[in-house]
Amino acid sequence: MSEASNSSNPLAPTEPLAPTEPTELTANVAPASTSGRSRLKITDVVLTPIAFRDPPLLNSAGVHEPWALRTIVEIHTDEGICGIGETYGDIGHLERLRTVAPALVGLDAYELGPMHQRVAAALRGQTGDDKHGLTGKISAPGTVDRVYSAFEVACLDIQGRAVGRPVVDLLGGAVRDAVPYSAYLFYKWAGHPGTEPDQWGEALDPVGVVSQARQLIDQYGFGSIKLKGGVFPPEQEVDAVRALRDAFPNTPLRLDPNAAWTPGTSLKVAEDLDGVLEYLEDPTPEIAGMAEVAAKAPMPLATNMCVVSFEHVAPSVAVNAVQVILSDHHYWGGLRRSAHLASICEAFDIGLSMHSNSHLGISLAAMTHLAAATPNLNYACDTHYPWNAADDVVVPGVLSFVDGSVAVPAGPGLGIELDRDVLGRLAENYRTCGLVQRDDTGYMRKFEPTYERKRPRW
């Protein structure tokens, strides 16, 4: 297979390098005919599952395991241009990627509509799962979008490289040169049990939460703050938010308990934090519960749990369940379909931000291109990147935070390159770490055997 070069001129066309051996899975099928072939025909799809270090971050489902899983997607074309994408690494999702990959060979990298159809046909109505329970229910159409997304991003990378333009230009052009992100705080243990404390230390009370916020803001310059809640009784998390308000009086604040509260508890918290929160994210389960809270809450409600697919938008709008949707191209079907979601939000006067899960630089680059091209992105985006940046598979020097924002990469396509040495190391981690499925609850039970995932809990 060929690999895109890292040219000194970021707008120069890429040239193929020497072939390298595929890391995990190659779907390599010769085209039936070379007559009238497309200029960017897909010849090869490579999937590389990886594992990278993750801190013990607490949430309403349990705690992050020592390893986070992702899959790196590479799509190669007959013109020698390669595009890259990043997606989930859980075994069920990986098997669906493996099922779909051979069906994409022979398509032109511009044929994204037919590609979505082929993904749907290959999956034949399969429904994905969400065993960590933090991103909402997954339907058959949602499963198609989650599988398709990484392939679409890789194809947009190819398209941009082919014409010497950044992906943001393929999405309509940049309306902002840099994208603001939010400090993403977590209650956390000092380190994984049995290991030394990590660089972030313990955060189990308001003092620890404020200290963590200072570390992130000092290092990255974030201008807004989000706390992942649903870990302790609501009054303790209210105290933490108030401590953040005292420490950062002019910084927008958000709280996300991942649907850990009943509607009644949610309204009590909303009243206690009136005038303090920019928005309250997923305080209670389901569209009906969110609508009950939204009818009386003094601040907007946001979600990445009850509205996670296009089929959920109309029912939510009908009862005004949410006022902010946290888009995520990984499960809304890629960058183009996420742009379509943005238009829907604009039509119904719904605010827009971006959700995040544990991710690396390919996802950060894709998020940044999309956010830069989205005029009605009303709020700073979430990102886990500071928690995982030490193991990034992207060659350094392109993605960096300045005053809490990431500049849009200027090179062609996504404007980034794979670090092959790191990719190989993280692929080896996957082979040896012993994990194939994220399980926050199961990991928590190793240390608290009576722990149960319960939603709502309070």
C-alpha positions as CSV (number, residue, x, y, z in Angstrom):
1,M,0.0,0.0,0.0
2,S,1.1,3.6,-0.4
3,E,1.4,6.3,2.2
4,A,0.9,10.0,1.8
5,S,4.1,12.1,2.1
6,N,4.7,15.0,4.5
7,S,5.7,17.6,2.0
8,S,7.4,20.8,3.1
9,N,4.8,22.6,1.0
10,P,1.4,22.0,2.7
11,L,-0.5,22.7,-0.5
12,A,1.6,20.6,-2.8
13,P,0.1,17.4,-4.2
14,T,1.1,14.3,-2.2
15,E,3.4,11.6,-3.7
16,P,3.3,7.9,-2.9
17,L,6.1,6.5,-0.6
18,A,7.5,3.1,-0.6
19,P,4.9,0.4,0.2
20,T,4.5,-0.6,3.8
21,E,2.9,-3.7,5.2
22,P,-0.8,-3.3,6.4
23,T,-1.0,-3.3,10.2
24,E,-4.2,-5.2,10.8
25,L,-6.8,-5.8,8.1
26,T,-6.6,-5.2,4.4
27,A,-9.5,-5.4,2.0
28,N,-7.7,-5.5,-1.3
29,V,-9.9,-6.5,-4.3
30,A,-8.8,-5.8,-7.9
31,P,-11.2,-3.6,-9.8
32,A,-13.3,-5.5,-12.4
33,S,-12.1,-3.3,-15.2
34,T,-9.6,-0.6,-15.8
35,S,-11.6,1.1,-18.6
36,G,-13.1,4.4,-17.6
37,R,-11.9,4.0,-14.1
38,S,-12.4,6.8,-11.5
39,R,-9.5,9.1,-10.8
40,L,-9.5,8.3,-7.1
41,K,-10.7,4.7,-7.0
42,I,-10.4,3.0,-3.6
43,T,-8.0,0.0,-3.9
44,D,-7.2,-0.7,-0.2
45,V,-8.8,-0.3,3.2
46,V,-6.6,-0.8,6.3
47,L,-7.9,-1.0,9.8
48,T,-5.5,-0.8,12.8
49,P,-7.0,-1.2,16.3
50,I,-4.9,0.6,18.9
51,A,-4.8,1.0,22.7
52,F,-3.4,4.0,24.5
53,R,-3.1,5.0,28.1
54,D,-6.2,6.5,29.8
55,P,-6.4,7.9,33.4
56,P,-8.9,6.7,36.0
57,L,-11.6,9.2,35.1
58,L,-14.9,8.6,37.0
59,N,-18.4,8.9,35.5
60,S,-22.0,7.7,36.1
61,A,-21.1,4.3,34.6
62,G,-17.9,3.6,36.6
63,V,-14.4,4.5,35.8
64,H,-12.1,4.5,32.7
65,E,-9.8,1.5,32.4
66,P,-6.1,1.9,32.0
67,W,-6.4,1.5,28.2
68,A,-8.6,3.4,25.7
69,L,-9.4,1.7,22.4
70,R,-9.6,3.3,19.0
71,T,-9.4,2.1,15.4
72,I,-7.3,4.0,12.8
73,V,-8.7,3.8,9.2
74,E,-6.5,4.2,6.1
75,I,-8.1,4.3,2.6
76,H,-5.8,4.0,-0.4
77,T,-6.5,5.0,-4.0
78,D,-5.2,4.1,-7.4
79,E,-3.7,7.6,-7.6
80,G,-1.4,6.8,-4.6
81,I,-3.3,9.2,-2.3
82,C,-4.1,7.9,1.2
83,G,-6.7,9.4,3.6
84,I,-7.0,8.6,7.3
85,G,-9.9,8.5,9.8
86,E,-10.3,7.5,13.5
87,T,-13.2,5.7,15.2
88,Y,-14.1,3.5,18.1
89,G,-12.1,0.5,19.0
90,D,-14.5,-1.8,20.8
91,I,-14.7,-5.3,19.3
92,G,-18.3,-5.1,18.1
93,H,-17.6,-1.8,16.2
94,L,-14.3,-3.2,14.9
95,E,-16.0,-6.3,13.5
96,R,-18.6,-4.1,11.7
97,L,-15.8,-2.1,10.2
98,R,-14.2,-5.3,9.0
99,T,-17.5,-6.4,7.5
100,V,-17.9,-3.2,5.6
101,A,-14.3,-2.6,4.4
102,P,-14.3,-5.0,1.4
103,A,-17.5,-3.4,0.0
104,L,-15.8,0.0,-0.3
105,V,-13.1,-1.2,-2.7
106,G,-13.7,0.0,-6.2
107,L,-15.7,3.1,-5.2
108,D,-14.4,6.5,-6.1
109,A,-13.4,8.5,-3.0
110,Y,-15.9,11.2,-4.1
111,E,-18.8,8.7,-4.1
112,L,-19.9,9.3,-0.5
113,G,-23.6,8.8,-1.2
114,P,-23.1,5.3,-2.7
115,M,-20.6,4.6,0.1
116,H,-23.2,5.2,2.8
117,Q,-25.5,2.9,0.9
118,R,-22.9,0.2,0.7
119,V,-22.2,0.5,4.4
120,A,-26.0,0.0,5.1
121,A,-26.2,-2.9,2.8
122,A,-23.2,-4.6,4.3
123,L,-24.5,-4.2,7.8
124,R,-28.0,-5.5,7.0
125,G,-29.8,-3.9,9.8
126,Q,-27.2,-4.6,12.5
127,T,-27.6,-2.6,15.7
128,G,-24.5,-1.5,17.6
129,D,-24.2,-1.5,21.4
130,D,-23.0,1.0,23.9
131,K,-21.9,-1.0,26.9
132,H,-20.3,1.9,28.7
133,G,-23.7,3.6,28.5
134,L,-22.6,7.2,28.0
135,T,-23.7,8.1,24.5
136,G,-27.3,7.1,24.2
137,K,-29.2,4.3,22.5
138,I,-28.0,3.1,19.1
139,S,-30.5,2.2,16.4
140,A,-29.8,0.4,13.0
141,P,-29.5,3.8,11.2
142,G,-27.3,5.1,13.9
143,T,-25.1,2.1,13.6
144,V,-24.7,2.7,9.9
145,D,-23.7,6.3,10.6
146,R,-21.1,5.3,13.2
147,V,-19.4,2.8,10.9
148,Y,-19.6,5.1,7.8
149,S,-18.2,8.2,9.6
150,A,-14.5,7.2,9.7
151,F,-14.5,6.1,6.1
152,E,-16.2,9.4,5.1
153,V,-13.5,11.4,7.0
154,A,-10.7,9.4,5.3
155,C,-12.3,10.1,1.9
156,L,-12.6,13.8,2.6
157,D,-8.9,13.7,3.5
158,I,-8.2,12.1,0.1
159,Q,-10.3,14.7,-1.7
160,G,-8.5,17.6,0.0
161,R,-5.1,16.1,-0.7
162,A,-6.1,15.5,-4.4
163,V,-7.0,19.2,-5.0
164,G,-4.5,20.8,-2.5
165,R,-7.2,22.2,-0.2
166,P,-8.0,21.7,3.5
167,V,-11.1,19.7,4.4
168,V,-12.7,22.9,5.8
169,D,-12.9,24.2,2.3
170,L,-14.8,21.1,1.2
171,L,-17.4,21.9,3.9
172,G,-18.0,25.4,2.7
173,G,-15.0,27.3,3.9
174,A,-13.8,28.5,7.3
175,V,-16.0,31.0,9.2
176,R,-13.4,31.0,12.0
177,D,-9.6,30.4,11.9
178,A,-9.4,28.7,15.2
179,V,-11.9,26.6,17.2
180,P,-12.4,27.1,20.9
181,Y,-12.5,24.0,23.2
182,S,-13.5,23.6,26.8
183,A,-11.6,22.3,29.7
184,Y,-13.1,18.9,30.4
185,L,-12.8,18.1,34.1
186,F,-13.4,14.7,35.7
187,Y,-13.5,13.4,39.2
188,K,-10.6,11.0,39.3
189,W,-8.4,8.8,41.4
190,A,-4.8,9.8,41.8
191,G,-3.8,6.9,39.6
192,H,-5.1,3.5,38.6
193,P,-5.1,1.1,41.7
194,G,-1.6,-0.4,42.2
195,T,0.2,2.3,40.2
196,E,1.9,5.6,41.0
197,P,-0.2,8.8,40.9
198,D,-0.4,10.3,37.4
199,Q,0.5,13.9,36.4
200,W,-3.0,15.1,37.2
201,G,-3.4,13.7,40.7
202,E,-6.5,13.1,42.6
203,A,-9.8,15.1,42.2
204,L,-12.5,13.8,44.5
205,D,-13.7,17.0,46.1
206,P,-14.1,20.7,45.2
207,V,-10.5,21.5,46.0
208,G,-9.2,18.7,43.7
209,V,-11.6,19.8,40.9
210,V,-10.5,23.4,41.1
211,S,-6.8,22.3,41.1
212,Q,-7.4,20.2,38.0
213,A,-9.1,23.1,36.3
214,R,-6.1,25.3,37.0
215,Q,-3.7,22.7,35.5
216,L,-5.8,22.5,32.3
217,I,-6.3,26.2,32.0
218,D,-2.6,27.0,32.7
219,Q,-1.4,24.5,30.1
220,Y,-4.0,25.0,27.4
221,G,-5.6,28.3,28.0
222,F,-9.2,27.1,28.0
223,G,-11.9,29.8,28.3
224,S,-14.8,27.5,29.5
225,I,-15.1,24.6,31.8
226,K,-17.2,21.4,31.9
227,L,-17.4,19.0,34.8
228,K,-18.3,15.4,34.3
229,G,-20.7,14.6,37.2
230,G,-23.0,11.8,38.1
231,V,-20.3,10.4,40.4
232,F,-21.2,11.8,43.8
233,P,-24.5,12.9,45.4
234,P,-25.8,15.9,43.5
235,E,-25.2,18.4,46.4
236,Q,-21.5,17.5,46.4
237,E,-21.3,18.2,42.7
238,V,-23.2,21.5,43.2
239,D,-20.5,22.5,45.7
240,A,-17.8,21.7,43.2
241,V,-19.5,23.8,40.5
242,R,-19.8,26.7,43.0
243,A,-16.1,26.3,43.9
244,L,-15.3,26.6,40.2
245,R,-17.4,29.7,40.0
246,D,-15.5,31.3,42.9
247,A,-12.2,30.3,41.4
248,F,-13.1,31.3,37.8
249,P,-15.8,34.0,38.1
250,N,-15.9,35.0,34.4
251,T,-15.6,31.5,32.9
252,P,-18.7,29.7,31.4
253,L,-19.4,26.5,33.3
254,R,-21.2,23.3,32.4
255,L,-22.2,20.2,34.3
256,D,-22.8,16.7,32.8
257,P,-24.1,13.9,35.1
258,N,-24.8,11.6,32.3
259,A,-28.5,11.1,33.1
260,A,-27.8,10.1,36.8
261,W,-30.7,12.1,38.3
262,T,-34.4,11.9,38.3
263,P,-36.4,14.9,36.8
264,G,-37.1,16.1,40.4
265,T,-33.4,16.0,41.4
266,S,-32.5,17.6,38.1
267,L,-34.8,20.5,38.8
268,K,-33.4,21.0,42.3
269,V,-29.9,21.1,40.9
270,A,-31.0,23.5,38.1
271,E,-32.5,25.8,40.7
272,D,-29.4,25.7,42.9
273,L,-27.2,26.6,40.0
274,D,-29.4,29.2,38.4
275,G,-27.1,31.9,37.0
276,V,-24.0,29.7,37.4
277,L,-24.3,27.2,34.5
278,E,-24.0,28.0,30.8
279,Y,-26.0,24.8,30.3
280,L,-26.9,21.6,32.1
281,E,-26.1,18.5,30.1
282,D,-28.1,15.3,30.2
283,P,-29.3,15.6,33.8
284,T,-32.0,12.9,33.4
285,P,-32.7,10.0,31.0
286,E,-34.7,10.0,27.8
287,I,-36.5,12.7,25.8
288,A,-39.6,12.7,28.0
289,G,-37.5,13.2,31.2
290,M,-35.5,16.0,29.6
291,A,-38.6,17.7,28.4
292,E,-40.0,17.6,31.9
293,V,-36.9,19.3,33.3
294,A,-36.6,21.7,30.4
295,A,-40.1,23.1,31.0
296,K,-39.0,24.6,34.3
297,A,-35.2,24.7,34.3
298,P,-33.7,28.3,34.3
299,M,-30.8,27.3,32.0
300,P,-30.7,25.5,28.6
301,L,-30.4,21.7,28.6
302,A,-27.9,20.0,26.4
303,T,-27.6,16.4,25.2
304,N,-25.5,13.8,23.6
305,M,-27.6,10.9,25.0
306,C,-31.2,11.4,24.2
307,V,-30.8,12.9,20.7
308,V,-28.0,11.0,19.0
309,S,-29.4,10.3,15.6
310,F,-31.6,12.1,13.0
311,E,-34.6,10.0,14.0
312,H,-34.5,11.6,17.5
313,V,-34.6,15.2,16.3
314,A,-38.3,15.5,15.5
315,P,-39.6,13.9,18.8
316,S,-37.2,16.1,20.8
317,V,-38.3,19.3,19.0
318,A,-41.9,18.4,19.5
319,V,-41.6,18.6,23.3
320,N,-38.7,21.1,23.5
321,A,-36.6,18.5,25.3
322,V,-33.2,20.1,24.6
323,Q,-31.9,23.5,23.7
324,V,-28.4,22.5,22.8
325,I,-27.3,19.4,20.8
326,L,-23.8,18.2,21.2
327,S,-22.9,16.9,17.8
328,D,-20.3,14.2,17.3
329,H,-19.3,13.3,13.8
330,H,-18.3,9.8,15.0
331,Y,-21.9,8.9,15.5
332,W,-23.9,11.5,13.4
333,G,-22.4,10.0,10.2
334,G,-19.3,12.0,9.5
335,L,-18.6,15.7,8.7
336,R,-21.1,16.3,5.9
337,R,-24.0,14.8,7.9
338,S,-23.0,16.7,10.9
339,A,-23.1,19.9,8.8
340,H,-26.7,18.8,7.9
341,L,-27.5,18.5,11.6
342,A,-26.1,22.1,12.1
343,S,-28.6,23.4,9.5
344,I,-31.5,21.6,11.3
345,C,-30.4,23.1,14.6
346,E,-30.4,26.6,13.0
347,A,-33.8,26.0,11.6
348,F,-35.3,25.2,15.0
349,D,-33.2,27.7,17.0
350,I,-31.3,24.9,18.8
351,G,-27.9,25.6,20.2
352,L,-24.9,23.6,18.9
353,S,-21.7,22.3,20.4
354,M,-19.6,19.2,20.1
355,H,-19.4,16.0,22.2
356,S,-16.1,14.2,22.9
357,N,-15.0,10.8,23.9
358,S,-11.4,9.5,24.4
359,H,-9.7,10.4,21.2
360,L,-6.5,11.3,19.4
361,G,-5.3,13.8,16.9
362,I,-7.1,12.5,13.8
363,S,-10.4,13.1,15.5
364,L,-9.3,16.5,16.9
365,A,-8.3,17.6,13.3
366,A,-11.6,16.4,11.9
367,M,-13.6,18.1,14.7
368,T,-11.6,21.3,14.1
369,H,-12.3,21.4,10.3
370,L,-16.0,20.8,10.9
371,A,-16.4,23.3,13.7
372,A,-14.5,25.9,11.6
373,A,-17.0,25.5,8.8
374,T,-20.1,25.6,11.1
375,P,-21.4,29.2,11.5
376,N,-23.9,28.4,14.2
377,L,-21.6,26.5,16.5
378,N,-22.7,28.5,19.6
379,Y,-20.5,27.0,22.3
380,A,-16.9,25.8,22.8
381,C,-16.4,22.2,21.9
382,D,-15.7,19.4,24.3
383,T,-12.4,17.5,24.0
384,H,-10.7,14.6,25.9
385,Y,-7.5,15.4,24.0
386,P,-5.4,16.7,26.9
387,W,-6.0,13.4,28.8
388,N,-4.7,11.3,25.9
389,A,-2.3,13.6,23.9
390,A,0.8,11.9,25.1
391,D,0.0,8.9,22.8
392,D,-1.1,10.8,19.7
393,V,-0.7,9.0,16.4
394,V,-0.4,12.3,14.5
395,V,3.1,13.8,13.7
396,P,3.6,16.7,16.2
397,G,3.7,20.3,15.1
398,V,0.2,20.9,13.6
399,L,-2.3,20.5,16.4
400,S,-1.8,22.8,19.4
401,F,-3.9,24.8,21.8
402,V,-3.5,28.5,22.0
403,D,-5.8,30.4,24.4
404,G,-8.0,27.3,24.5
405,S,-8.4,27.1,20.7
406,V,-7.0,24.9,17.9
407,A,-6.1,26.6,14.6
408,V,-7.5,25.0,11.5
409,P,-4.7,22.9,9.9
410,A,-3.7,24.6,6.7
411,G,-2.3,21.6,4.8
412,P,-4.3,19.7,2.2
413,G,-7.0,17.3,3.5
414,L,-7.0,17.1,7.3
415,G,-3.6,18.6,7.2
416,I,-2.0,16.0,9.4
417,E,0.2,12.9,8.9
418,L,0.3,9.6,10.8
419,D,3.3,8.9,13.0
420,R,4.1,5.3,11.9
421,D,6.3,4.5,14.9
422,V,3.6,5.5,17.4
423,L,0.9,3.7,15.4
424,G,3.0,0.5,15.5
425,R,3.5,0.9,19.3
426,L,-0.2,1.5,20.0
427,A,-1.1,-1.4,17.7
428,E,1.2,-3.6,19.8
429,N,-0.5,-2.2,23.0
430,Y,-3.8,-3.4,21.6
431,R,-2.4,-6.9,21.0
432,T,-1.1,-7.2,24.5
433,C,-3.3,-5.1,26.8
434,G,-6.0,-7.7,27.1
435,L,-8.9,-5.4,26.4
436,V,-11.2,-5.5,23.5
437,Q,-14.3,-3.8,24.9
438,R,-14.6,-0.7,27.0
439,D,-16.3,-1.6,30.3
440,D,-16.3,1.3,32.9
441,T,-18.7,-0.6,35.2
442,G,-16.8,-3.9,35.1
443,Y,-13.5,-2.1,35.9
444,M,-15.1,-0.3,38.9
445,R,-16.4,-3.6,40.3
446,K,-12.9,-4.9,40.6
447,F,-12.4,-2.3,43.4
448,E,-16.0,-1.9,44.6
449,P,-17.7,-5.3,44.1
450,T,-21.1,-4.0,45.1
451,Y,-21.1,-1.2,42.5
452,E,-24.0,-1.2,40.1
453,R,-24.6,1.0,37.1
454,K,-27.9,2.7,37.9
455,R,-29.7,5.4,35.9
456,P,-31.1,7.5,37.4
457,R,-29.1,7.0,40.7
458,W,-30.4,10.0,42.6
